[in-house]
């Protein structure tokens, strides 16, 4: 049982830098401007032999209203309540501020277990602020430098007692008795006595990225799926700044949901922080398995939406298009028909892509989204036997023979699937360089229809040559 550690403190004291240091890689965006982190981000922390869950939080503000700062504070307070230990970070170079004293009082009243971290203490810097930290009355502070990795050994020693405590709690949990077959030693169900299925190990979480333009409702959708307000939401555009991945068991299937920053047109993205945010979102697309392109029903299929969907297809990801705020649409049948036609016309490379109407605010359509994601992932992993492919190829050629440029007819001799994720095929032809794009598209569309690969990126390559297995067959 791993214990959880939340890093809290004023904006720009170095929380995200310490978070990245503890997880051993750059997960959180770091910039000199305050208030970069707005959502809760979790990672697997490690300090030598210690293992724990570490939570990066938004900078604490004194606002308590429904403003953006007030909502950020409430999200951080949720993390404080849920965490086993809080690392209350101060900027030792700047010294204690009135806000530090206010937040220390709040932590004391909540009864949170707190370790004070005096950050930016590289070398002899920040000594005055380090000594001031004793005034908070939260115990002996720990001197660290998140940027340079100094003081982490001391932090490990302070956290060690909590690891031991949770190890003791885990040992006190009741042990589950397992029944075994006396002859084979196979595991049995203790209630029915029936043979249990073999343990195939943990299922790897499916990586799902939610992408779209600013204010399409991505964070609201993630919160609705998770069943809790983990992502900061609101009417302001551009609230989310980095790609936040959250592990979740979605109707029995382990997934990792990535909420990403809104992607605007490249010409409009000028600020350094927004460029970093968009880059983080692009990385989430690149390493995901399924990309949900979220549209705003009140203004769907703008040029930027098409670019985002095209990006996901070029990266070879399985794609689902979801239309949010569907509850605000009046003429639903007319709008749905028009949307379907426009998607197929403007995104021919994703012909038949799932189109799901939903409302992230009230949860309608979330079950259909789940089904569409699972089906898209299944199609993305499809493998078709060589025999089926070549029977299909013969039928397609008989129905519509390839052209004969210069009087020489192109012969399509053999086809096989090279890989999955996305489905990738290789066809061997006599004159592959002369095969028109229109005929290549004819074959790709036929693959989609015959093998039910609608909406999945397909790759079809043409190579010169005969059946590569013909010689092998002759030798036999």
Number of C-alpha atoms within 10 A of each C-alpha: 12 16 19 22 24 27 28 29 27 22 20 20 23 25 30 28 23 24 26 21 20 22 19 14 11 13 21 23 17 20 16 10 9 14 17 22 24 24 26 21 23 22 21 15 21 16 18 9 8 16 18 20 18 26 25 26 28 30 26 22 19 13 14 13 11 12 11 17 19 16 20 26 23 19 21 27 19 14 22 24 15 14 19 18 20 25 24 24 26 28 24 25 18 13 17 20 11 8 14 20 15 12 19 19 15 13 19 14 9 12 10 16 17 23 20 25 29 30 30 26 25 18 11 8 14 22 18 15 21 27 16 15 26 13 12 18 13 17 12 16 25 20 24 26 22 25 16 15 14 17 18 20 13 13 18 16 12 15 19 15 11 19 20 13 11 15 14 12 11 13 10 9 8 7 8 7 8 9 17 16 13 8 6 7 9 13 18 16 15 14 7 7 12 12 14 13 10 8 7 6 6 7 9 10 14 19 21 26 32 28 31 30 23 19 22 25 26 29 27 25 24 21 18 20 19 17 10 10 16 21 23 19 23 15 9 10 14 19 21 24 24 29 28 25 21 19 15 16 11 13 9 7 13 16 19 20 25 25 28 30 30 24 25 17 11 10 6 9 14 9 8 9 18 19 15 18 21 21 17 21 25 21 13 25 27 18 14 22 24 26 30 26 23 28 26 20 22 13 9 16 19 11 10 16 22 17 16 21 25 19 15 26 21 13 16 24 28 29 30 28 25 26 27 26 20 22 15 11 12 9 8 13 10 9 13 18 10 11 17 15 12 13 18 15 12 14 18 15 21 24 20 19 23 21 20 21 23 23 21 24 15 13 14 17 17 19 12 15 21 15 12 21 22 15 16 25 24 15 22 26 16 19 17 14 9 13 12 12 20 17 12 18 20 15 12 16 13 10 9 12 15 17 15 13 12 6 7 10 15 18 19 25 17 22 25 19 18 14 15 16 19 22 21 19 20 16 23 20 21 18 18 17 11 13 20 13 9 9 14 15 14 13 18 18 17 16 20 18 13 11 15 13 25 22 25 31 27 25 16 18 13 18 16 14 16 16 16 12 9 9 10 9 8 7 6 5
